[in-house]
């Protein structure tokens, strides 16, 4: 029912869609236009043509400039052309051309052209991503990937900081007063990008069992997204739009041989990623000249006012992959199928040069940190081989008995050489003389599933086993193994009742533990552990007790630690007559890391749903649905300084709980047969999130926040609400022409302490504070559709 509601809303509103759920693409054209519109009695040997064209006008009014309203769509004002389709057959040639949102930034075009022996298929899809409108920054983009600030303003800020005595006066109120006048006149920027996805496929069938394909696809992204890593230290984060201008292309050749007993598929692809912008360069608002001192990564503040005048971070580098695959399916007796799929790939990344250690010309160790010639290597020379194998077997050797088995192996072998660096520049401030070495992580995973089912009349039962393994390199454990069992039963009584229930239980364990690898892998000369997850389990706390209970390894990360998994599900569908269908479902998944002391301790997901479909008469169809989802997790951490704390009072906990209620309903009405039609739809969704934080009085976390009342929970934690209503009336005044008019109302709000009320400057950080918050939007439209 949920899918039906969303599709109905899209038909009504064109580009409208749920603003909270980013679509992978855009919904397809309306189901009616997907069907051939040739006269049903036309012989396939006859030529024919048909089509539809829709055009009209609409007016939209929104209460704010929030980007959320048009996050993945365009809602235009004025003339609109939501859809066209032309299809037909001329001699032996068939054609089909479809266009959607033709005049908009979220437009899509599709085509198919060919005959019985060949065809060409194409698809072009333009998808906007609007992340935030009206952000403010002191910097401006002077060229692709370069953001600068006025030298005069930089020098003014630097002189003020350097002349301030005592340095302890440089605190947040001081800095806020310093930058506020400039922020009031700051540049305005929208954070948004456009994805242009296209593919073209040529398909040839030279003979009945053989099919050949030549495929080309590409995706181009331009624009920006919120950047991470644009920081000059813990006291000077500068949020900026990360520039995007890259192209992903795939060239492929595929072949298939399909006979009565065997199907063989072969393929080869070359995938290339090229990024026109290799780095992001950005100015430091508080410095116009480079300087360095041991505490410059804490600037600006009482410890230092030094640092680099400019920062730089690397953006995704150029890379490519060559992939080959083969697939064979055997059609055997007794409804038996055996499928074997295999692929090999070589991924490389060696075209993009490394950046220098730092932009800071004041750092003279080693030689000159800003000189790329001092690097131990100029490029990564990255290589990785990927091999995968999938085997699937299904059979019904005797009546009522079904058997299935599946085996999967995936091997990511990273052959990238390790590179040793003599040290690094911390936030482009001071040089840290600690040698580090790169860590080319790799892994190999395997999965084996086997199930058997038997049918006893209306009752079917099924039992299964699974085993999942993971071998890792440069991780704390050499391998993890997960074993599980599953049971399921379903009851089907004629056409009026279907009941299904399932249960799964699994356990995960690890082998080959070396706990210090969690930190040692990237250090040439490891020192004392500086991470709670890297402390050996023999470490004693201040109480004299072991950090972990006897016989356990409590500080192992959650992706490798012991885990208990429980999943239970049930679904029932009832159709007491041909007019009413009722269904309900329940699902629970719970992961319990029962021997863990720190990190993720437990996670749980619950979902309950109800659906009603009512065909009251030939003129009235209605539906409704409701679902509640609950997500909860519990984490434990320990607040530490430069060295890990061994005091249990420094433990803190986080209990996150999200509840999501979704409600929808709709109706399709025929007021006058073949003349007047009405469609109504509505949806409401509310997310209530909470993060309950706890830290004991006197703990490091509580003392650090004593000035603001200690550690406090977050009741406003991704609390969102969206409601939408739509109505459309259609009048078919001739067989060729349809007139429609409608209206849509959307209302969205969000309350989250991490974003609600965010300003451009907060302690230690410049933020864009772009608008992606509340909005109320109303749209009215009229449309004409011509069928021919």
C-alpha positions in Angstrom: 0.0 0.0 0.0 2.9 2.4 0.7 4.2 2.1 -2.8 0.8 2.7 -4.3 0.4 5.9 -2.3 3.7 7.3 -3.2 3.2 6.5 -6.9 -0.2 8.1 -6.8 1.2 11.3 -5.3 3.8 11.5 -8.0 1.2 11.2 -10.7 -0.7 14.0 -9.1 2.1 16.4 -8.5 4.7 15.6 -11.1 8.0 16.3 -9.3 6.5 16.0 -5.8 7.8 13.2 -3.6 8.5 12.4 0.0 11.1 15.1 1.0 12.6 12.8 3.7 13.5 9.8 1.5 16.1 10.5 -1.2 15.2 8.4 -4.3 17.9 6.5 -6.2 16.4 8.0 -9.4 13.0 9.4 -10.0 9.7 7.5 -10.2 8.9 6.0 -13.6 6.1 7.4 -15.7 2.6 6.6 -14.7 1.8 2.8 -15.0 -0.8 3.5 -17.7 1.7 5.0 -20.0 4.1 2.1 -19.6 1.6 -0.2 -21.5 1.5 -0.3 -25.3 -1.2 2.0 -26.4 -1.7 0.4 -29.8 -5.3 -0.7 -30.6 -5.8 -4.0 -28.8 -7.2 -5.6 -32.0 -4.4 -4.4 -34.3 -2.4 -7.4 -35.7 1.3 -7.3 -34.7 2.2 -7.4 -38.4 0.4 -4.1 -39.1 2.0 -0.7 -38.7 0.7 1.4 -35.9 1.5 4.5 -33.9 0.2 6.0 -30.7 1.2 8.5 -28.0 0.4 10.9 -25.3 1.4 14.5 -24.6 0.7 16.3 -21.3 1.2 20.0 -20.8 -0.2 22.7 -18.5 0.6 25.3 -15.8 1.1 25.3 -12.1 1.8 27.8 -9.3 3.7 27.0 -6.1 4.1 29.0 -3.0 6.6 28.0 -0.2 6.9 29.6 3.2 10.7 29.5 3.3 13.8 29.0 1.1 14.5 25.6 2.7 16.3 23.3 0.3 14.3 20.4 1.7 11.3 21.4 -0.4 13.2 20.7 -3.6 15.9 18.4 -2.3 15.6 15.8 -5.1 13.2 17.5 -7.5 12.1 20.7 -9.1 8.7 22.3 -8.5 8.5 25.0 -11.2 6.1 27.9 -11.6 4.5 28.6 -14.9 4.2 26.4 -18.0 5.0 22.7 -17.4 5.4 19.7 -19.6 5.3 16.7 -17.3 5.3 13.8 -19.8 5.2 12.7 -23.4 5.3 9.3 -25.1 5.5 8.3 -28.8 5.5 4.7 -29.8 4.7 2.6 -32.8 5.8 0.2 -35.5 6.8 1.1 -39.1 7.5 -1.9 -41.3 9.7 -4.1 -39.1 11.0 -1.2 -37.0 9.5 -0.5 -33.5 10.1 2.6 -31.6 9.2 4.0 -28.1 10.3 7.5 -26.9 9.4 8.8 -23.4 10.1 12.1 -21.8 9.4 13.3 -18.2 9.6 16.7 -16.6 10.8 18.0 -19.9 11.5 21.6 -19.0 12.8 20.9 -15.5 16.2 20.2 -13.9 14.9 16.7 -12.9 14.1 15.7 -16.4 14.4 12.2 -17.8 14.3 10.8 -21.3 14.1 7.1 -22.4 14.1 5.5 -25.8 13.9 2.0 -27.5 14.4 1.5 -31.2 14.8 -1.8 -33.1 13.3 -4.9 -34.6 13.4 -8.6 -34.0 17.1 -9.0 -34.4 18.5 -5.8 -32.9 17.5 -2.8 -30.7 19.0 0.2 -29.1 18.0 1.3 -25.6 18.9 4.7 -24.0 18.2 6.5 -20.8 19.1 10.0 -19.6 18.2 11.0 -16.1 19.0 14.4 -14.5 18.8 14.4 -10.7 19.2 17.5 -8.6 20.5 17.3 -5.0 19.7 20.5 -3.0 21.4 20.2 0.4 21.1 23.7 1.8 20.2 27.2 0.6 21.4 30.6 1.7 24.5 29.5 3.6 27.0 32.2 4.7 30.8 32.2 4.6 33.6 34.7 4.8 35.3 33.0 1.8 34.4 33.0 -1.9 35.2 30.5 -4.6 37.8 32.3 -6.9 38.3 29.2 -9.1 37.2 25.5 -9.1 38.4 24.1 -5.8 39.9 27.4 -4.4 38.1 29.4 -1.7 39.7 32.6 -0.6 39.2 35.5 1.8 40.2 39.1 1.5 43.9 39.5 2.5 42.9 42.8 4.2 40.4 41.0 6.4 42.8 38.1 7.1 45.5 40.6 8.1 43.1 42.6 10.3 42.1 39.4 12.2 45.7 38.3 12.6 46.9 41.7 13.8 44.1 41.8 16.4 44.9 38.3 17.7 48.7 38.9 17.8 48.3 42.2 19.7 45.9 40.9 22.2 47.3 40.8 25.8 46.9 38.6 27.7 46.3 35.7 25.4 43.8 34.2 27.8 41.5 36.9 26.6 41.1 35.1 23.3 38.0 33.1 24.0 34.7 32.5 22.2 33.0 35.8 23.2 36.2 37.6 22.0 36.3 35.8 18.7 32.5 36.1 18.1 32.7 39.9 18.5 35.7 39.9 16.1 34.0 38.0 13.2 30.4 39.0 13.6 30.5 42.3 11.6 32.1 40.5 8.7 29.7 37.5 8.9 26.8 39.9 8.7 28.0 40.9 5.2 29.3 37.5 4.3 28.8 35.8 0.9 25.7 33.7 0.4 26.1 30.2 -1.1 23.8 27.3 -1.9 25.1 23.8 -1.4 23.8 21.7 -4.3 24.8 19.3 -7.0 23.4 17.9 -10.2 23.8 14.2 -11.2 23.5 13.5 -14.9 23.1 9.7 -15.5 23.0 8.2 -19.0 23.3 4.8 -20.6 23.2 3.5 -24.1 22.9 -0.2 -24.9 23.0 -1.9 -28.3 21.5 -5.4 -28.3 21.9 -7.9 -31.1 20.3 -11.3 -31.6 22.0 -12.9 -34.6 20.3 -16.2 -33.8 17.7 -17.5 -31.4 19.9 -18.7 -28.5 22.5 -15.9 -28.8 22.3 -12.3 -27.5 25.1 -9.7 -27.6 25.2 -6.4 -25.9 27.5 -3.3 -26.1 26.9 -1.0 -23.1 28.1 2.5 -22.3 27.0 4.3 -19.2 28.2 7.5 -17.5 27.4 9.7 -14.6 28.6 13.3 -14.3 28.3 15.3 -11.0 28.8 19.0 -10.8 28.1 21.4 -7.9 29.0 21.0 -4.3 28.3 19.3 -1.0 29.1 20.1 2.6 32.9 19.5 3.0 34.5 17.6 5.9 38.1 18.1 7.0 38.4 21.8 6.2 40.0 22.6 9.6 43.0 24.3 10.9 42.8 22.6 14.3 40.5 21.8 17.2 39.8 25.6 17.6 39.3 26.6 13.9 36.9 24.5 11.8 35.9 26.2 8.5 32.9 24.5 6.9 32.8 25.0 3.1 31.0 23.5 0.1 33.2 20.7 -1.3 33.4 21.3 -5.1 32.3 18.4 -7.4 33.2 18.0 -11.0 33.8 14.4 -11.8 32.8 11.8 -14.4 32.3 8.0 -14.0 32.2 6.0 -17.2 31.6 2.3 -17.9 32.3 0.5 -21.1 31.0 -3.1 -21.4 30.5 -6.0 -23.7 28.2 -8.9 -22.7 27.0 -12.0 -24.4 24.4 -14.7 -23.6 23.7 -18.2 -24.9 20.3 -19.5 -23.8 19.4 -23.1 -24.8 16.9 -25.6 -23.4 19.4 -26.9 -20.8 22.0 -24.3 -20.2 22.3 -20.5 -20.1 25.8 -19.0 -20.4 26.6 -15.3 -19.9 30.0 -13.6 -20.4 30.9 -10.0 -19.8 33.8 -7.5 -19.7 33.7 -4.0 -18.4 36.1 -1.1 -18.0 35.1 1.5 -15.3 36.8 4.9 -15.1 36.5 7.6 -12.6 38.1 11.0 -13.4 37.9 14.1 -11.1 38.6 17.5 -12.6 39.1 19.0 -9.2 41.9 17.1 -7.4 42.0 19.2 -4.2 40.2 21.8 -2.1 42.2 24.8 -1.1 40.8 27.3 1.5 42.1 30.3 3.4 42.4 30.6 7.2 40.2 33.4 8.3 42.6 34.3 11.2 45.9 34.3 9.5 47.4 35.9 6.3 51.0 34.7 6.9 52.2 31.2 7.8 53.6 30.4 11.2 54.2 27.3 13.4 54.6 26.4 17.0 53.9 23.2 19.0 50.4 24.4 20.0 49.3 26.0 16.7 46.7 23.2 16.1 44.8 24.7 19.0 44.7 28.3 17.6 43.2 30.8 17.9 43.2 30.8 21.6 45.3 31.3 24.7 47.7 28.5 23.7 48.6 29.9 20.2 47.6 32.3 17.5 49.8 30.5 14.9 49.1 28.2 12.0 48.9 28.1 8.2 47.4 30.9 6.1 46.0 28.3 3.7 44.7 24.7 4.1 44.4 22.0 1.5 42.7 18.6 1.4 42.7 15.9 -1.3 39.5 15.1 -3.1 38.6 11.7 -4.6 41.5 10.7 -7.0 41.2 9.3 -10.5 41.0 5.5 -10.6 39.8 2.7 -12.8 38.8 -0.9 -12.7 38.7 -3.7 -15.3 36.1 -6.4 -14.6 35.4 -9.7 -16.2 32.5 -12.0 -15.3 31.0 -15.4 -16.3 27.7 -17.0 -15.4 26.4 -20.5 -16.1 23.0 -21.9 -15.2 22.2 -25.5 -15.8 18.5 -26.6 -16.2 18.4 -30.1 -14.8 15.6 -32.6 -14.1 13.2 -32.5 -11.2 12.9 -28.7 -11.3 16.6 -28.5 -10.5 18.7 -25.4 -11.3 22.4 -24.9 -10.7 23.8 -21.4 -11.2 27.5 -20.4 -11.0 28.6 -16.8 -11.2 32.2 -15.6 -11.0 34.0 -12.4 -11.5 37.5 -11.0 -11.4 38.5 -7.3 -11.3 41.7 -5.3 -11.0 41.3 -1.8 -9.5 44.1 0.7 -9.8 44.8 4.2 -8.6 48.1 5.8 -9.7 47.3 8.8 -11.7 46.7 11.4 -9.1 49.8 12.8 -7.4 50.1 13.2 -3.6 49.8 16.6 -2.0 52.6 18.0 0.0 52.8 17.3 3.8 51.4 20.8 4.4 50.6 24.2 2.9 52.5 25.8 5.8 55.8 27.2 4.5 56.9 27.9 8.0 57.4 24.2 8.7 60.9 23.4 7.6 60.9 19.7 8.7 61.4 17.5 6.8 63.3 19.9 4.5 60.2 21.8 3.6 56.8 20.4 4.4 55.2 22.3 1.5 57.7 20.8 -1.0 56.3 17.6 -2.7 59.8 16.5 -3.6 60.4 15.6 0.1 57.6 13.0 0.0 58.7 9.3 0.2 56.5 8.6 -2.9 54.8 10.8 -5.5 51.8 8.6 -6.1 50.0 5.7 -4.3 50.6 3.0 -6.9 47.4 1.5 -5.6 46.3 -2.0 -6.8 43.6 -4.3 -5.6 42.3 -7.6 -7.0 38.7 -8.5 -6.4 37.5 -12.1 -6.9 34.0 -13.3 -6.3 32.2 -16.6 -6.7 28.5 -17.3 -6.2 26.9 -20.8 -6.5 23.1 -21.2 -6.2 21.3 -24.6 -6.2 17.6 -25.2 -6.0 15.7 -28.5 -6.5 12.4 -30.3 -5.9 13.5 -34.0 -6.1 10.1 -35.3 -4.8 6.7 -33.7 -4.6 6.3 -31.2 -1.8 10.0 -31.1 -0.9 12.2 -28.2 -1.9 15.9 -27.8 -1.4 18.1 -24.7 -1.8 21.7 -24.0 -1.2 23.9 -20.9 -1.8 27.6 -20.3 -1.4 29.4 -17.0 -1.8 33.1 -16.0 -1.7 34.3 -12.4 -2.0 38.1 -11.7 -1.8 39.4 -8.1 -1.7 43.2 -8.6 -2.0 44.9 -5.2 -1.5 48.3 -5.2 -3.2 49.0 -1.5 -2.6 52.6 -1.1 -1.3 53.1 0.3 2.2 54.6 3.8 2.4 56.5 5.1 5.4 56.2 8.7 6.3 58.7 10.3 8.7 55.9 12.3 10.4 53.0 14.6 9.6 51.7 18.1 9.9 48.9 18.3 12.4 46.2 20.5 10.8 48.9 22.3 8.9 50.1 23.7 12.2 53.0 22.0 13.9 55.2 19.1 12.5 54.7 15.9 14.5 57.9 13.8 14.4 56.1 10.4 14.7 56.7 8.1 11.8 53.6 6.5 10.3 53.0 3.9 7.7 50.1 3.4 5.3 47.8 0.4 6.0 46.4 -1.3 2.9 43.4 -3.1 4.5 42.0 -6.2 2.8 39.5 -8.9 3.6 37.9 -12.1 2.4 34.3 -13.0 3.2 32.4 -16.2 2.7 28.8 -17.3 3.2 27.0 -20.6 3.0 23.2 -21.0 3.3 21.2 -24.2 3.0 17.4 -24.6 3.5 14.9 -27.4 3.1 11.1 -27.0 2.9 8.2 -29.4 2.9 4.5 -28.8 2.2 1.8 -30.6 4.3 -1.3 -29.6 2.4 -2.0 -25.9 3.3 1.0 -25.8 5.7 4.6 -25.3 4.5 7.6 -25.5 6.8 11.2 -24.6 6.2 14.4 -24.9 8.1 17.8 -23.5 7.2 21.5 -23.2 8.3 24.0 -20.4 7.5 27.7 -19.7 8.1 29.3 -16.4 7.5 33.1 -15.9 7.7 35.4 -12.9 7.4 39.2 -12.9 7.3 40.9 -9.5 7.7 44.3 -8.0 7.3 45.7 -5.3 9.6 42.8 -5.7 12.1 42.7 -6.9 15.7 41.3 -10.3 14.8 42.4 -12.6 12.0 38.8 -13.8 11.4 35.2 -13.9 12.6 32.7 -16.6 12.1 28.9 -16.4 12.4 26.7 -19.5 12.5 22.9 -19.4 12.5 19.7 -21.4 12.1 16.3 -20.3 10.8 12.8 -21.7 10.9 9.8 -20.6 8.9 6.2 -21.7 8.4 3.4 -20.5 6.2 -0.3 -21.4 6.1 -2.4 -20.7 3.0 -6.1 -21.3 3.1 -7.6 -21.0 -0.4 -7.6 -17.4 -1.4 -8.7 -15.8 1.8 -5.9 -16.4 4.3 -2.1 -16.4 4.3 0.0 -16.6 7.4 3.8 -16.7 7.6 6.1 -16.6 10.6 9.9 -16.9 10.7 12.7 -17.0 13.3 16.5 -16.8 13.0 19.2 -17.1 15.6 22.9 -16.7 15.1 26.1 -16.2 17.0 29.4 -14.7 16.0 32.9 -15.4 17.5 36.5 -14.4 16.6 39.9 -16.0 16.2 43.5 -14.8 16.1 43.2 -11.9 18.5 46.0 -9.3 18.7 44.3 -6.4 20.4 47.1 -3.9 20.0 46.8 -4.1 16.2 43.9 -1.7 16.5 46.4 1.1 16.9 49.8 -0.3 16.1 49.2 -1.0 12.4 49.8 2.6 11.3 52.7 3.3 13.6 56.3 2.6 12.6 57.3 2.6 16.2 54.3 2.1 18.4 54.3 3.7 21.8 51.9 3.3 24.7 48.3 2.7 23.7 46.3 6.0 23.3 43.0 4.4 22.5 40.7 2.5 24.8 40.2 -0.1 22.1 43.9 -0.7 21.9 44.5 -1.4 25.6 45.4 -5.0 26.4 42.8 -6.9 28.4 45.3 -7.3 31.2 45.1 -3.6 32.0 43.9 -2.9 35.6 41.7 0.0 36.5 42.2 2.4 39.5 40.0 0.0 41.5 42.6 -2.7 41.0 40.1 -4.7 38.9 40.7 -5.8 35.4 39.4 -3.6 32.6 37.5 -6.6 31.3 35.8 -9.5 33.1 37.9 -12.7 33.3 38.0 -14.6 30.0 36.5 -11.8 27.9 37.9 -9.2 25.5 35.6 -6.3 26.3 37.3 -3.6 24.2 37.1 -5.2 20.8 35.3 -3.2 18.1 31.7 -4.1 17.4 32.3 -5.4 13.9 34.6 -8.1 15.2 33.4 -8.8 18.7 31.2 -11.7 19.8 27.6 -11.1 18.9 24.2 -12.7 19.4 21.6 -12.1 16.6 17.9 -12.7 16.9 15.3 -12.1 14.2 11.6 -12.8 14.3 8.9 -11.9 11.8 5.3 -12.6 11.1 2.8 -11.6 8.3 -0.9 -12.3 7.9 -3.2 -11.4 5.0 -6.9 -11.8 5.1 -9.4 -11.5 2.2 -12.8 -12.3 3.6 -14.4 -11.4 0.2 -13.4 -9.9 -3.1 -13.8 -6.4 -1.9 -11.6 -6.2 1.2 -8.0 -7.2 1.9 -6.4 -6.8 5.3 -2.8 -7.4 6.1 -0.5 -7.0 9.1 3.2 -7.6 9.7 5.8 -7.6 12.4 9.6 -7.7 12.4 12.2 -7.6 15.1 16.0 -7.7 14.8 18.2 -7.6 17.8 22.0 -7.6 18.0 23.6 -8.1 21.4 27.3 -7.7 22.0 27.1 -9.4 25.3 30.8 -9.5 26.1 31.6 -6.0 25.1 32.4 -3.3 27.7 32.9 -0.4 25.4 31.5 0.7 22.0 28.2 -0.6 20.7 26.6 -2.9 23.3 23.2 -3.6 21.7 21.0 -2.6 18.7 17.4 -3.3 18.0 14.9 -2.7 15.2 11.1 -3.2 15.5 8.5 -2.7 12.8 4.8 -3.3 12.9 2.5 -2.5 9.9 -1.1 -2.6 8.9 -2.6 -2.3 5.4 -6.2 -2.1 4.2 -7.4 -2.3 0.5 -11.1 -1.7 -0.2 -12.8 -2.1 -3.5 -16.3 -0.9 -2.4 -17.7 -0.9 -5.9 -16.7 -0.5 -9.5 -16.6 3.2 -8.8 -14.8 3.4 -5.5 -11.4 2.0 -4.5 -9.7 3.0 -1.3 -6.7 2.1 0.7 -4.9 3.0 4.0 -1.8 2.0 5.8 0.0 2.5 9.2 3.4 1.5 10.3 5.6 2.1 13.4 9.3 1.6 13.3 11.5 1.7 16.5 15.3 1.9 16.3 17.3 1.7 19.5 21.0 1.3 20.4 23.1 1.4 23.5 26.7 2.5 23.6 29.4 2.8 26.3 32.5 5.0 26.1 35.2 6.3 28.4 36.3 9.9 28.4 40.1 10.2 28.2 42.8 12.8 27.6 46.1 12.3 25.9 46.3 8.8 27.5 43.5 6.4 28.1 41.7 6.7 31.5 41.9 3.7 33.8 39.2 5.2 36.1 35.8 3.6 35.7 34.1 6.8 36.8 35.0 8.3 33.4 32.6 5.9 31.7 29.6 7.4 29.9 26.6 5.9 28.2 24.4 6.8 25.2 20.9 5.4 24.7 19.4 6.3 21.3 15.8 5.7 20.5 13.9 6.7 17.4 10.2 6.1 16.8 8.7 6.6 13.4 5.0 6.6 12.7 3.8 6.6 9.1 0.1 6.9 8.1 -1.3 7.1 4.6 -4.7 6.8 2.8 -6.1 7.4 -0.6 -9.1 6.8 -2.9 -9.8 6.5 -6.6 -13.4 7.6 -7.5 -15.3 7.4 -10.8 -17.9 10.1 -10.6 -19.2 9.7 -14.1 -18.1 6.6 -16.1 -15.7 7.4 -18.9 -16.0 11.1 -18.0 -15.1 12.3 -14.4 -12.5 10.8 -12.2 -11.1 11.9 -8.8 -8.0 10.8 -7.0 -7.3 11.7 -3.3 -4.2 10.9 -1.3 -2.6 11.8 2.0 0.4 10.9 4.0 1.8 11.7 7.4 5.1 10.7 9.0 6.5 11.7 12.3 10.0 10.8 13.7 10.6 11.2 17.4 14.2 10.7 18.4 16.0 10.9 21.7 19.5 10.4 22.9 19.8 9.9 26.6 23.3 10.6 27.8 24.7 9.8 31.2 28.1 10.5 32.9 28.6 10.3 36.6 29.2 13.4 38.7 32.9 14.0 39.0 33.7 12.2 35.7 36.0 13.8 33.1 33.0 14.4 30.8 30.9 16.0 33.5 33.8 18.2 34.7 34.6 19.3 31.1 31.0 20.6 30.7 30.5 21.9 34.3 30.2 25.4 32.9 27.0 24.5 31.0 25.4 22.3 33.5 27.2 19.0 32.9 26.4 16.2 30.4 22.8 16.7 29.2 20.6 14.4 27.1 19.3 15.4 23.7 15.5 15.2 23.6 15.4 16.9 20.2 17.3 14.3 18.2 16.3 14.2 14.5 12.7 15.0 15.3 11.0 15.4 12.0 7.4 15.6 10.7 6.0 15.7 7.2 2.4 15.8 6.0 1.1 15.9 2.5 -2.4 16.1 1.0 -3.3 16.0 -2.7 -6.4 16.0 -4.8 -7.0 15.8 -8.5 -10.0 15.7 -10.8 -9.9 14.6 -14.4 -12.4 15.2 -17.1 -12.2 13.2 -20.4 -14.2 15.4 -22.7 -13.3 13.6 -25.9 -11.6 10.2 -26.5 -8.4 12.1 -27.3 -8.4 14.9 -24.7 -8.3 14.8 -20.9 -8.4 17.9 -18.7 -7.2 17.7 -15.1 -6.7 20.1 -12.2 -5.5 19.6 -8.7 -3.8 20.9 -5.6 -1.1 19.7 -3.2 -0.2 20.8 0.3 3.1 19.8 2.0 4.2 20.7 5.5 7.6 19.8 6.9 9.4 20.5 10.1 12.6 19.4 11.9 13.8 19.9 15.5 17.3 18.7 16.0 19.9 20.3 18.4 22.7 19.7 15.9 21.0 21.9 13.3 18.0 23.8 14.6 19.0 27.4 15.3 22.6 26.8 14.1 24.5 30.1 13.6 27.4 30.9 11.4 30.0 31.0 14.2 29.9 28.8 17.3 32.8 27.8 19.6 35.7 26.7 17.4 33.7 26.5 14.2 32.5 28.5 11.2 29.4 26.9 9.8 27.5 27.7 6.6 24.2 27.3 8.5 22.4 26.7 5.2 18.6 26.4 5.3 17.3 22.9 5.0 14.6 23.2 7.7 10.9 23.8 8.0 8.6 24.7 5.1 5.0 24.8 4.1 4.3 24.6 0.4 1.1 24.8 -1.7 0.8 24.0 -5.3 -2.1 24.2 -7.8 -2.1 23.1 -11.4 -4.0 22.5 -14.5 -3.1 20.0 -17.3 -4.2 18.8 -20.7 -3.4 15.4 -22.0 -3.7 14.5 -25.7 -3.9 10.8 -26.7 -3.4 9.9 -30.4 
